Amino acid sequence: MQGGRKPAAMSFADEVKAGLTARPKTLPTKYLYDDLGSALFEVICRLPEYYLTRAEAAILQSHAQEIIDAVGGTMEIVELGSGTAVKTRLLLDAALRRQPTLRYRPIDISASAVEETVAALNHEYPNITVDALTTDYFDGLTKLSPNGVARRLVLFLGSNIGNFEPPEARKTMLAVRHALRPGDTLLVGVDLRKDREIVERAYNDTLGVTAAFNKNLLLRINRELGGHFDLAAWSHRAWFNDAESRVEMHLTSDRKQEIAIDAVGESFAFEKGETIHTESSYKYVPQQIERLARDTGFEVSRSWNDSADNFSSNLLRAV
């Protein structure tokens, strides 16, 4: 950094160029979630193979009031990556049983998801003030103010923390901690390590929705950056990397090809079978959750698992 000025954030084009010139090639997961990608992910959450959403919803249906009571005091709720906030309503209902009014602050990179959430909640909940932010987590967290509430509860549901590489997961947790006061809380959903077959099936659904979600990233590059990807020449692949305890999602080139991207001003060569790594989804064991909390200024206050021990909801308290 020179002269105390913050370096400019990388653009979509910059990050695509950096990812496609890296070895191995990769693209940032966040770019999967444009309006179409976010809509496809909402469909994925309803698929029979995708156990994560059902497992977390079961936990919240059974324990939402316990979670809210454990937070204590008058609170506001902030959510990272809110989407359409379907599961969140269970916690909003529980909070309104403790206090007459509530401020809810969803932070999401998808403008359409935020607009849909705001419209729906304003209609359904006259006692909730919805103050939404359409931005990434880090920027959104810096915009939070105390609002005079006794407690702040941040929601990080859906095992979104698992999509970050370990250093980035730690950085995100530290950013959350920086936005909180001692005694504030973070509810983080974590997908637990389990049988490989169950995990891989969740990312390779029979309808091919996850494949469409993954390939939509190439469509986005075509649309926004003047890319020349032929989607028919690419395949979706996802598998469990046991050594890293993560599912890896890739786009595989079905033939040798060279792809020009106009906004980048370059072409990128791909061998047949070469992949672009588009997402990782880390699966945790309880000791890793505790260590991540401890290393980022939290302690695990309480944890709840679904009946099959597929998923864990963890209430972390800022210390």
Secondary structure, 3 states (H helix, E strand, C coil): CCCCCCCCCCCHHHHHHHHHHCCCEECCHHHHCCHHHHHHHHHHCCCCCCHHHHHHHHHHHHHHHHHHHHHCCCEEEEEECCCCCCCHHHHHHHHHCCCCCEEEEEEECCHHHHHHHHHHHHHHCCCEEECCEECCHHHHHHCCCCCCCCEEEEEECCCHHHHCCHHHHHHHHHHHHHCCCCCCEEEEEEEECCCHHHHHHHCCCCCCHHHHHHHHHHHHHHHHHCECCCHHHEEEEEEEECCCCEEEEEEEECCCEEEEECCCCEEEEECCCCEEEEEEEECECHHHHHHHHHHCCEEEEEEEECCCCCEEEEEEEEC
